[in-house]
């Protein structure tokens, strides 16, 4: 019995060591080149960590908030920032836990991001601002506007999250998944499996883009890098995201908001017409437009097509 126990302990130790080395190799492979640095990089010292952001252009302020999916960062807007900066003062941020912002080991919630957005507008931008939010970040923009309507002017949502998905809250199963991913070795190994370059490229091919002609290697590498910097701490936000901690019911807020709201959807995005119908059902002042031959990230896929609609609504 004692020999079996010793063998089990040795085998467990060797397995943990092997997984640790695999994690280190993955980290080295995915962080060799830096596609996320910009000359305009700046950092805001927020109470939970430093927030990376860039500013560009002149005019009325416009805050860009990236999606919450794995590997997301302000790089998502890289193909439209220059064009938007002609008429706007652009502020693009990496949310806490994403990109080059700090990634503390905490539970990330919608309320946390709402406070971040409001504080950023007040302390960095310093005046009422327009917002563009993608996908799951739509609920952050909506709740920020509802909580502090004087901080926000108009809002554009690019392929917003399904309203019924925002109602999904952490269950026993997702809470266990959250704990598993947060474990030091096994959780990191699981996260690395779910954030490989191959996996992220598959997401681009199947969900983000409609035409594979628009798939660029730098896009995939930038998302992969954002998912692995610094070290393994990107997994903390991912654990909260996949476990539904970032969700909140926005229907009540959506009904009460009197601000201008505009939805831009990829025509090939799954259920986008139904999603738009649901949003306009609760607030019939919402306008919308579909961009042909695009899916979840039309601003990356056909940036020239989306700019006129943004400028038209924000003029």
C-alpha positions in Angstrom: 0.0 0.0 0.0 2.8 2.4 0.9 4.6 1.7 -2.4 1.5 2.4 -4.4 1.0 5.7 -2.5 4.6 6.7 -3.2 4.2 5.8 -6.9 0.9 7.8 -7.1 2.6 10.8 -5.5 5.6 10.6 -7.8 3.4 10.2 -10.9 1.2 13.2 -9.8 4.3 15.3 -9.3 5.7 14.3 -12.7 2.4 15.0 -14.4 2.1 18.5 -12.7 5.7 19.3 -13.7 5.0 18.2 -17.3 1.9 20.3 -17.5 3.8 23.3 -16.0 6.5 23.0 -18.7 3.8 22.7 -21.4 2.2 25.9 -20.1 5.6 27.7 -20.2 6.2 26.6 -23.7 2.8 27.8 -24.8 3.4 31.2 -23.2 6.8 31.5 -25.0 5.3 30.6 -28.4 2.4 33.0 -28.2 4.3 36.1 -26.9 7.3 36.3 -29.1 6.0 39.2 -31.3 4.1 42.1 -30.0 1.3 43.2 -32.2 -0.5 45.1 -29.4 1.8 48.0 -28.8 1.0 51.4 -30.2 2.9 54.7 -30.0 -0.1 56.3 -28.5 -0.3 53.8 -25.5 -1.2 55.4 -22.2 -2.3 54.0 -18.9 -5.0 55.0 -16.4 -4.4 54.1 -12.8 -7.8 52.7 -11.8 -8.5 51.3 -8.3 -8.3 47.6 -9.5 -5.3 48.0 -11.8 -3.8 49.9 -14.8 -6.0 50.4 -17.8 -4.3 50.6 -21.2 -5.9 53.1 -23.7 -5.0 55.1 -26.7 -6.3 58.5 -27.9 -6.3 59.9 -31.4 -7.9 62.7 -33.3 -9.9 65.7 -32.4 -13.6 66.5 -32.0 -16.4 65.1 -29.9 -15.1 62.2 -27.7 -15.9 58.6 -28.8 -15.1 55.7 -26.5 -14.5 52.3 -28.1 -15.3 49.2 -26.0 -14.1 45.8 -27.4 -16.0 42.5 -27.0 -15.5 40.2 -24.0 -14.6 37.1 -25.9 -11.2 35.3 -25.5 -8.3 37.4 -26.9 -10.3 40.6 -27.3 -8.6 43.9 -26.9 -8.7 47.4 -28.4 -6.9 45.8 -31.4 -10.4 44.9 -32.5 -10.9 48.6 -33.6 -7.4 49.0 -35.2 -8.8 49.1 -38.8 -11.2 52.0 -38.1 -9.5 54.1 -35.5 -7.6 56.3 -38.0 -10.7 56.8 -40.1 -12.9 57.7 -37.0 -10.3 60.1 -35.7 -10.8 62.4 -38.6 -14.1 63.6 -37.0 -13.8 62.4 -33.4 -11.5 62.3 -30.4 -11.0 58.6 -30.1 -10.5 56.8 -26.8 -10.0 53.0 -27.2 -9.5 51.0 -24.0 -8.5 47.5 -23.0 -10.9 46.5 -20.3 -9.5 45.2 -17.0 -8.5 41.6 -17.6 -7.9 42.1 -21.4 -5.2 43.2 -23.8 -2.4 45.1 -22.1 -4.4 46.2 -19.1 -3.8 44.7 -15.7 -5.3 41.3 -15.1 -5.8 40.7 -11.4 -7.1 37.5 -10.0 -10.6 38.6 -9.2 -14.2 37.8 -10.3 -15.0 40.0 -13.3 -18.7 41.2 -13.3 -20.8 43.6 -15.3 -21.0 46.0 -12.4 -17.1 46.1 -12.3 -17.0 47.1 -15.9 -19.8 49.6 -15.6 -17.9 51.4 -12.8 -14.7 51.3 -15.0 -16.4 52.9 -18.0 -18.1 55.6 -15.9 -14.8 56.4 -14.0 -12.8 56.4 -17.2 -15.3 58.9 -18.8 -15.2 61.2 -15.8 -11.5 61.0 -14.9 -9.8 60.6 -18.4 -12.2 61.9 -21.0 -13.6 64.5 -18.8 -16.8 65.2 -20.7 -19.9 63.5 -22.1 -19.0 60.9 -24.7 -20.4 58.7 -27.4 -19.8 54.9 -27.2 -19.3 52.1 -29.6 -19.5 48.7 -27.9 -19.2 45.2 -29.5 -21.0 42.0 -28.7 -21.2 41.2 -25.0 -19.9 44.7 -24.1 -23.3 46.1 -25.2 -24.7 45.3 -21.7 -21.8 47.3 -20.1 -22.6 50.4 -22.2 -26.4 50.1 -21.5 -25.9 49.7 -17.8 -23.3 52.5 -17.6 -25.8 54.8 -19.5 -28.6 53.8 -17.2 -26.5 54.3 -14.0 -25.1 57.7 -15.1 -27.0 59.1 -18.1 -25.1 62.4 -17.9 -21.8 60.7 -18.8 -23.0 59.3 -22.1 -24.4 60.8 -25.2 -25.1 58.4 -28.1 -24.4 54.6 -28.3 -23.7 52.3 -31.2 -23.9 48.5 -30.6 -22.1 46.2 -33.1 -23.8 42.8 -33.1 -25.0 43.1 -29.6 -25.5 40.1 -27.3 -28.9 38.3 -27.4 -31.1 39.8 -24.7 -32.0 36.4 -23.4 -28.3 35.4 -23.1 -27.8 38.4 -20.8 -30.2 36.8 -18.4 -28.1 33.7 -17.9 -26.4 33.8 -14.5 -23.8 31.5 -12.9 -25.1 28.0 -12.2 -23.5 25.3 -10.0 -21.8 23.9 -13.1 -20.4 27.2 -14.3 -19.2 28.1 -10.8 -17.3 24.8 -10.7 -15.8 25.6 -14.2 -14.8 29.0 -12.9 -12.9 27.3 -9.9 -11.3 24.8 -12.2 -9.9 27.4 -14.6 -8.6 29.4 -11.7 -6.5 26.5 -10.4 -2.8 27.2 -10.9 -1.6 24.3 -13.1 -4.5 22.3 -14.3 -6.7 25.4 -14.9 -3.9 27.1 -16.8 -3.4 23.9 -18.9 -7.2 23.9 -19.7 -7.1 27.6 -20.6 -4.1 27.1 -22.9 -6.1 24.4 -24.7 -8.9 26.8 -25.2 -6.8 29.7 -26.4 -4.4 28.2 -28.9 -3.7 29.9 -32.2 -5.6 27.1 -34.0 -8.6 27.5 -31.8 -8.7 31.3 -32.2 -8.3 31.0 -35.9 -11.2 28.6 -36.0 -13.4 31.2 -34.2 -12.4 33.8 -36.8 -13.3 31.4 -39.6 -16.6 30.2 -38.1 -17.9 33.1 -36.1 -16.1 36.4 -36.6 -15.7 36.7 -40.4 -18.0 35.8 -43.3 -15.3 35.8 -46.1 -12.1 34.0 -45.4 -10.4 36.4 -47.9 -10.6 39.0 -45.1 -8.8 36.7 -42.6 -5.4 38.2 -41.9 -2.6 36.4 -39.9 -1.9 39.5 -37.8 -5.5 39.5 -36.6 -5.3 35.9 -35.4 -1.8 36.5 -33.8 -3.0 39.7 -32.1 -5.9 37.9 -30.4 -3.7 34.9 -29.5 -1.1 37.3 -27.9 -3.8 39.2 -26.0 -5.0 35.9 -24.6 -1.6 35.1 -23.2 -0.2 38.3 -21.8 1.2 38.7 -19.3 1.9 35.1 -18.4 -1.4 33.2 -17.6 -3.4 36.0 -16.0 -5.7 36.4 -19.0 -7.5 33.3 -17.8 -9.1 35.1 -14.9 -11.4 37.3 -17.1 -12.0 34.3 -19.3 -13.1 32.2 -16.3 -15.6 34.9 -15.3 -16.8 35.3 -18.9 -17.4 31.6 -19.6 -19.0 31.2 -16.2 -21.6 33.9 -16.9 -20.4 36.3 -14.1 -20.3 39.2 -16.6 -24.0 38.9 -17.5 -26.8 41.1 -16.3 -30.4 41.6 -17.2 -30.5 44.9 -19.2 -34.1 44.9 -20.3 -35.3 47.2 -17.6 -32.5 49.7 -18.3 -33.1 49.4 -22.0 -36.7 50.5 -21.6 -35.8 53.6 -19.6 -32.9 54.9 -21.6 -33.7 58.0 -23.7 -30.4 58.3 -25.4 -29.8 57.7 -29.1 -29.0 54.1 -29.8 -28.0 52.5 -33.1 -27.3 48.8 -33.9 -24.9 47.8 -36.6 -25.1 44.1 -37.5 -23.3 41.8 -39.8 -25.9 40.5 -42.2 -24.6 36.9 -41.8 -24.4 37.0 -38.0 -26.5 34.3 -36.5 -30.0 35.4 -35.5 -29.1 39.1 -35.9 -32.5 40.1 -37.2 -34.2 38.5 -34.3 -31.8 40.2 -31.9 -32.5 43.6 -33.4 -36.2 42.9 -33.2 -35.9 42.1 -29.5 -34.0 45.3 -28.7 -36.4 47.5 -30.7 -39.3 45.8 -28.9 -38.1 47.2 -25.6 -37.0 50.5 -27.0 -38.6 51.4 -30.3 -36.3 54.4 -30.8 -33.4 52.2 -31.7 -32.2 52.4 -35.3 -30.3 49.7 -37.1 -28.4 48.8 -40.2 -27.0 45.5 -41.6 -23.7 45.3 -43.3 -23.7 42.8 -46.2 -21.3 40.0 -46.4 -20.1 40.3 -42.8 -20.5 38.4 -39.6 -19.6 39.3 -36.0 -16.7 41.8 -36.6 -17.8 44.0 -39.6 -15.4 46.7 -38.5 -12.5 44.3 -39.0 -13.9 42.6 -42.1 -15.1 45.6 -44.1 -14.0 48.7 -42.2 -14.7 51.1 -45.2 -18.3 49.9 -45.3 -19.0 50.6 -41.6 -17.5 54.1 -41.3 -20.3 56.0 -43.1 -23.0 54.5 -40.9 -21.1 55.4 -37.7 -20.4 59.0 -38.9 -24.0 59.4 -40.0 -25.4 58.4 -36.7 -22.9 60.4 -34.6 -23.1 63.6 -36.6 
